Amino acid sequence: MAVNAEQSYVEIYHEFQDTLCAKSAPLLNKQREAAFRTFESVGFPTHRMESHLYTEMTDLFSFNYGMNLNRVEIPISESSLIQCEVQGINSYVFFLVNDSFYCPESSEKALLELKEKGVLVGSLNEYAQTHPELVAQYYDQMISQQKDGTVLFNTAFAQDGFFLYVPKNVCIERPIQIISVMHSTVPTLANPRNLIVLEEGAQARVLVCAHTMDDLKFLSNRVTEVYVGRNAVYDHYKLENSNVQSTSISSLFIKQMGGSNVLVNDITLHNGLTRNNVTIDLTEEHCNTKLYGMAVMDGKKHVDNYTTINHKVPQCTSQELYKYVLNDESTGAFSGKIYVAPHAQKTEAYQVNRSVCMTPTAKMYSKPQLEIYADDVKCSHGASIGQMDDDSLFYLRSRGIPESEAKMMLMYAFLNDVLENVRIDALKDKIRLLVEKRFRGELSGCSGCTACK
């Protein structure tokens, strides 16, 4: 591919525009052209932008990836797909293969159970065709003014993804698990687009497990929009365990209405390069937001979390905590902003980023921010980057604990307050086990679903 990545994709768009539109719902096509025109003018984010100081996007898209714009069906079977159901979680399991929704035969009964409650779950492209009036109320409404090139690129090229609609006062007791896998015979770029809507008083928990099935170079540019109605309760978990050649760009946008309760927990255990963007808008009073994240890195892995919580109205609360453990030559970055609008009085917002560099060659960049335009608020932010506590390590070793085991125990304890904020007990236990495996060096990447055995 040419050095100028933007120009290459502009040419691809013009060449395959008719194909894109023919294989997609009219509703998706309606937003496509405007997003593409804006993308043409802004391009991919670069190091020159403050929001992308540590992750250069143009380089990531410059590789000669394949894109399945013709929607060629990828031969798959349920038995060949990664099976990462968490024992005891009793979840509804669905798949996203690259950017295509897939419902295995074993989940068809679950699909019927959900439909009996009025819950719609399935392919975004299909529901955009069968329920266009419903989907149009939400699709791209939150991010239509976005100037982030990766988000615009997704809107311009998106053809499918995951759709979930939960009607008023409906509670989905079992978690919904989306196993998102990259699978191909050639290096592939995918643009999955997900839309999740909870009406007033609804409750749902969604677990996204991001994996790679093949030892190839992949780029996933995922965009997820979540609308949480008044007094609704929503949990969003993302667990990434992909190969070291993979690049994951994930942009999560959440809009909260009055009295809603949202928990986001984003965990990266194995990856190549990851950039997570999280934007949460608190638009009516008495919203509660909890945003947690953690990353465990070694080798030359890279994780960049960029978060924004917008307190637009009075009397809302938010808590944010991100933790990193960095080994070898890995690189971590965190940039978090809490914005408190004028007249958003009685806001309570707290943000913390803690990181431990296990080696002198590991790097961590941290930028917590408060932007406050109201005076009757309780807000704080803080960050720390350090090394392992030698006194604690000495104490454990003096009790006969081997050094490697003592280090693992200390790092496990360091991450515990993030893990404690997983509100699904079976999932919490499973993640604890995966973290322990990760520290022991037993979690070597996603090959045949190593993470889930």
C-alpha positions in Angstrom: 0.0 0.0 0.0 1.2 3.5 -0.7 2.9 5.5 2.0 -0.1 7.9 2.1 -2.6 5.7 3.8 -5.4 8.1 3.6 -5.1 8.5 -0.1 -5.0 4.7 -0.5 -8.3 4.3 1.3 -9.9 7.2 -0.5 -9.2 5.4 -3.7 -10.6 2.2 -2.3 -13.7 4.0 -1.2 -14.3 5.5 -4.6 -13.7 2.2 -6.4 -15.9 0.1 -4.1 -18.6 2.6 -3.1 -21.3 0.9 -5.1 -20.3 -2.5 -3.6 -20.3 -1.1 -0.1 -23.8 0.3 -0.5 -25.2 -2.7 -2.3 -24.1 -5.0 0.5 -25.3 -2.7 3.3 -28.7 -1.5 4.7 -29.8 1.9 3.3 -29.6 3.3 6.8 -25.9 2.6 7.1 -25.4 4.1 3.7 -27.2 7.2 4.7 -24.4 8.2 7.1 -21.6 6.8 5.0 -20.9 9.6 2.5 -20.9 12.4 5.0 -18.4 10.5 7.2 -16.2 9.8 4.3 -16.1 13.4 3.2 -15.0 14.5 6.7 -12.4 11.7 6.8 -11.0 13.0 3.6 -10.4 16.3 5.2 -9.1 15.2 8.6 -7.3 11.9 7.8 -6.0 9.6 10.5 -4.8 10.9 13.8 -1.1 11.6 14.1 1.5 12.3 16.8 1.0 16.0 16.2 -2.4 15.8 17.9 -2.4 15.9 21.6 -4.9 13.1 21.8 -2.5 10.8 20.0 0.9 11.7 21.3 1.8 8.0 21.9 0.0 6.1 19.2 0.5 7.0 15.5 -2.6 5.9 13.6 -1.4 6.6 10.1 1.3 4.0 10.4 -1.1 1.4 11.7 -3.3 1.7 8.6 -0.5 1.7 6.1 -0.1 -2.1 6.0 -1.6 -3.8 3.0 -4.6 -5.4 4.7 -7.5 -7.1 2.9 -11.0 -5.8 3.4 -14.1 -8.0 2.9 -16.2 -5.3 1.2 -17.9 -7.9 -1.1 -19.1 -9.7 2.1 -17.6 -13.0 0.9 -18.8 -15.6 3.4 -16.0 -16.9 5.5 -16.3 -20.7 5.9 -16.7 -21.3 9.6 -18.3 -23.9 11.9 -19.3 -23.5 15.5 -16.8 -26.2 16.5 -14.0 -24.3 14.9 -14.8 -21.0 16.5 -13.2 -20.0 19.8 -15.2 -21.4 22.7 -14.6 -19.0 25.6 -17.7 -19.4 27.6 -16.9 -18.7 31.2 -18.0 -21.6 33.4 -20.8 -20.6 35.7 -21.6 -17.4 33.9 -24.5 -19.0 32.0 -24.4 -16.4 29.3 -26.1 -16.0 26.0 -23.3 -16.5 23.5 -23.0 -14.9 20.1 -20.1 -14.3 17.7 -18.7 -11.5 15.6 -16.3 -12.9 13.0 -14.3 -10.0 11.8 -17.3 -7.7 11.4 -20.1 -10.2 10.7 -22.6 -11.3 13.2 -22.9 -15.0 13.7 -25.4 -16.9 15.8 -24.4 -20.6 16.3 -27.1 -23.2 16.4 -26.6 -23.7 20.1 -27.7 -20.1 20.7 -30.8 -20.1 18.6 -32.9 -21.1 21.6 -31.5 -18.2 23.6 -32.3 -15.9 20.7 -36.0 -17.0 21.0 -36.0 -16.5 24.7 -34.8 -13.0 24.3 -37.3 -12.2 21.6 -40.1 -13.4 23.8 -39.2 -10.6 26.2 -39.1 -8.1 23.3 -35.3 -8.0 23.2 -33.8 -7.7 19.8 -30.3 -9.1 19.3 -28.4 -9.9 16.2 -26.8 -8.4 13.1 -26.8 -4.6 12.9 -27.1 -4.7 9.1 -30.1 -6.9 9.3 -32.0 -4.9 11.9 -31.2 -1.7 10.0 -33.2 -3.3 7.2 -36.0 -4.9 9.2 -36.4 -2.2 11.9 -35.0 1.0 10.2 -37.2 3.4 12.2 -35.9 2.0 15.5 -32.2 1.8 14.5 -32.3 5.3 12.9 -33.2 6.9 16.3 -29.8 5.9 17.6 -27.3 4.9 14.9 -24.5 7.5 14.5 -26.6 10.0 16.5 -24.0 10.3 19.3 -20.9 10.5 17.1 -22.1 12.3 13.9 -20.0 15.3 14.9 -16.9 13.3 15.7 -13.6 14.4 14.0 -11.6 11.4 15.0 -10.4 9.9 11.8 -10.7 6.2 13.0 -14.3 6.7 13.9 -15.1 8.4 10.6 -13.3 5.6 8.8 -15.5 3.1 10.6 -18.7 4.9 9.6 -17.5 5.2 6.0 -16.7 1.5 5.7 -18.9 -0.3 8.3 -21.2 -2.9 6.9 -22.2 -5.0 9.9 -21.8 -5.6 13.6 -23.8 -6.3 16.7 -27.2 -4.9 17.7 -28.9 -5.1 21.0 -32.2 -3.5 22.0 -33.7 -3.9 25.5 -37.3 -2.5 25.9 -38.6 -0.5 28.8 -38.3 -2.2 32.2 -37.0 -5.5 30.8 -34.2 -7.1 32.8 -31.9 -9.6 31.0 -30.8 -11.7 33.9 -28.1 -13.7 32.0 -25.1 -11.8 30.6 -24.8 -11.5 26.8 -21.4 -12.6 25.7 -20.0 -11.4 22.3 -17.0 -13.4 21.2 -15.3 -11.1 18.7 -12.8 -13.0 16.6 -10.5 -12.0 13.8 -10.3 -14.9 11.3 -8.9 -15.1 7.8 -6.3 -16.6 5.6 -4.7 -13.2 4.8 -4.0 -10.1 6.9 -7.3 -8.4 7.4 -8.8 -5.1 8.4 -12.4 -5.1 9.8 -14.7 -2.3 10.9 -17.3 -3.8 13.2 -20.0 -1.4 14.2 -22.1 -2.1 17.4 -25.2 -0.4 18.7 -26.7 -1.1 22.1 -29.9 0.5 23.4 -31.4 0.1 26.8 -34.8 1.8 27.3 -36.0 3.3 30.6 -35.6 0.9 33.5 -33.9 -1.8 31.5 -31.0 -3.9 32.7 -28.3 -5.7 30.7 -24.7 -6.9 31.0 -22.5 -7.3 28.0 -19.2 -9.1 27.9 -17.0 -8.6 24.8 -14.2 -11.2 24.4 -11.7 -10.0 21.7 -9.6 -12.7 20.2 -7.6 -13.7 17.1 -8.0 -17.2 15.6 -5.0 -17.1 13.2 -1.4 -16.2 13.6 -1.7 -13.3 11.1 -1.6 -9.5 11.1 -5.0 -8.1 11.9 -6.5 -4.7 12.5 -9.9 -4.3 14.2 -11.3 -0.8 14.1 -14.4 -1.2 16.4 -17.0 1.5 17.2 -19.7 0.9 19.8 -22.5 3.2 20.7 -24.5 2.6 23.9 -27.6 4.5 24.9 -28.7 4.0 28.5 -32.2 5.2 29.3 -33.6 6.7 32.5 -33.0 4.5 35.6 -31.4 1.8 33.4 -28.5 -0.3 34.6 -25.8 -1.4 32.1 -22.5 -3.3 32.6 -19.9 -3.4 29.8 -16.9 -5.7 30.0 -14.2 -6.1 27.4 -11.5 -8.8 27.7 -8.8 -8.7 25.1 -6.5 -11.6 24.5 -5.2 -11.5 21.0 -2.0 -12.3 19.1 1.1 -10.0 19.2 0.6 -9.1 15.5 -2.8 -7.7 16.0 -3.9 -4.1 16.3 -7.1 -3.2 18.1 -8.7 0.2 18.0 -11.8 0.4 20.1 -14.0 3.5 20.4 -16.8 3.2 23.0 -19.4 6.0 23.3 -22.0 5.9 26.1 -24.9 8.3 26.6 -26.6 8.2 30.1 -30.0 9.5 30.9 -31.3 10.5 34.3 -30.7 8.0 37.2 -28.9 5.5 35.1 -26.1 3.3 36.4 -23.2 2.3 34.2 -20.1 0.2 34.8 -17.3 -0.2 32.3 -14.4 -2.6 32.9 -11.8 -2.9 30.1 -9.1 -5.6 30.6 -6.1 -6.2 28.3 -4.2 -9.4 29.1 -2.4 -10.1 25.8 -2.1 -8.0 22.6 0.0 -6.4 20.0 -1.0 -2.8 20.0 -4.2 -1.5 21.6 -5.9 1.9 21.6 -9.1 2.3 23.6 -11.2 5.4 23.4 -14.0 5.8 25.9 -16.4 8.7 25.9 -19.2 8.9 28.5 -21.8 11.7 28.5 -23.9 12.2 31.6 -26.8 14.2 30.1 -29.4 14.1 32.9 -29.3 14.4 36.7 -28.4 11.5 39.2 -26.3 9.4 36.8 -23.7 7.2 38.3 -20.7 6.0 36.3 -17.9 3.7 37.1 -15.0 3.3 34.6 -12.2 0.8 35.3 -9.4 -0.6 33.3 -6.2 -2.6 33.5 -3.4 -3.8 31.3 -0.7 -6.4 31.8 2.1 -6.1 29.3 5.4 -7.5 28.4 7.7 -7.8 25.3 7.1 -4.7 23.1 3.3 -4.6 23.6 1.5 -1.2 23.6 -1.7 -0.1 25.3 -3.1 3.4 25.1 -6.3 4.3 27.0 -7.9 7.6 26.2 -11.0 8.5 28.3 -13.4 11.4 28.6 -16.3 11.6 31.1 -18.5 14.6 30.4 -20.6 15.9 33.4 -23.1 18.0 31.5 -25.7 18.4 34.3 -25.8 18.7 38.1 -25.8 16.0 40.7 -24.0 13.2 38.9 -21.1 11.0 40.1 -18.2 9.2 38.4 -15.3 7.1 39.6 -12.4 6.2 37.3 -9.5 3.9 38.0 -6.9 2.5 35.5 -4.0 0.3 36.4 -1.0 -1.0 34.4 1.7 -3.5 35.0 4.5 -3.1 32.4 7.4 -5.5 31.9 10.3 -5.8 29.4 10.1 -3.0 26.7 6.3 -2.6 26.8 4.7 0.9 26.6 1.6 2.1 28.4 -0.3 5.4 28.0 -3.2 6.9 29.8 -5.0 10.1 29.2 -8.2 10.7 31.1 -10.3 13.9 31.2 -13.2 14.7 33.5 -15.2 17.7 32.1 -17.6 19.5 34.4 -19.8 21.9 32.5 -21.0 25.3 33.8 -24.0 24.9 36.1 -23.2 21.2 36.7 -23.2 21.8 40.4 -23.0 19.0 43.0 -20.8 16.9 40.7 -18.6 14.3 42.3 -15.9 12.9 40.1 -12.7 11.0 41.0 -10.0 9.8 38.7 -6.9 7.7 39.4 -4.2 6.1 37.3 -1.6 3.8 38.9 1.2 2.0 37.1 4.1 -0.3 38.0 7.2 -0.6 35.7 8.8 -3.9 36.4 11.9 -3.2 34.3 13.9 0.0 33.5 13.1 -0.4 29.8 9.3 -0.3 30.3 7.6 3.1 29.6 4.5 4.7 31.0 2.9 8.0 30.1 0.1 9.4 32.2 -2.0 12.5 31.8 -5.0 12.8 34.2 -7.0 16.0 33.6 -9.8 18.0 35.2 -11.7 20.7 33.3 -14.1 22.3 35.7 -16.5 25.2 35.1 -18.7 24.9 38.2 -17.8 25.8 41.7 -19.9 23.5 44.0 -18.2 20.2 43.1 -16.0 17.5 44.6 -13.4 16.4 42.1 -9.9 14.9 42.3 -7.4 13.2 40.0 -4.1 11.6 40.5 -1.4 9.4 38.9 1.6 7.5 40.1 4.3 5.6 38.2 6.7 3.5 40.2 8.5 0.2 40.7 7.7 -2.7 42.9 7.8 -2.1 46.6 11.1 -3.6 47.7 10.1 -3.7 51.4 7.0 -5.7 50.6 9.0 -8.0 48.3 11.6 -8.5 51.1 8.9 -9.3 53.6 7.3 -12.0 51.5 10.7 -13.6 50.6 11.7 -13.6 54.3 8.6 -15.8 54.8 10.1 -18.4 52.4 8.2 -17.4 49.3 10.2 -17.6 46.1 10.9 -14.3 44.4 8.9 -15.0 41.3 5.9 -16.1 43.4 6.3 -13.0 45.7 6.3 -10.7 42.7 3.2 -12.3 41.3 1.4 -12.0 44.6 2.2 -8.3 44.9 1.1 -7.5 41.3 -2.1 -9.5 41.8 -2.8 -7.5 44.9 -2.0 -4.3 43.0 -4.7 -5.0 40.4 -7.3 -6.3 42.9 -9.4 -3.2 43.2 -10.0 -3.3 39.4 -10.9 -6.9 39.5 -13.2 -6.4 42.5 -15.4 -4.1 40.4 -16.5 -7.0 38.1 -20.2 -7.5 39.0 -20.4 -11.0 37.7 -19.0 -13.4 40.2 -18.2 -16.2 37.7 -16.5 -13.8 35.4 -14.6 -12.2 38.2 -13.2 -15.7 39.2 -12.3 -16.5 35.6 -10.5 -13.2 35.1 -8.6 -13.7 38.4 -7.4 -17.1 37.0 -6.4 -15.5 33.7 -4.4 -12.8 35.5 -2.6 -15.3 37.6 -1.8 -17.3 34.4 -0.6 -14.1 32.8 1.8 -13.4 35.6 3.1 -17.0 35.6 3.8 -16.7 31.9 1.2 -19.4 31.1 -0.9 -17.1 29.0 1.1 -16.8 25.8 -1.6 -15.4 23.4 -4.7 -16.4 21.7 -4.0 -19.5 19.7 -6.8 -22.0 19.9 -8.3 -20.0 22.7 -5.4 -20.6 25.2 -7.0 -17.9 27.4 -10.2 -19.8 27.9 -9.0 -23.3 28.6 
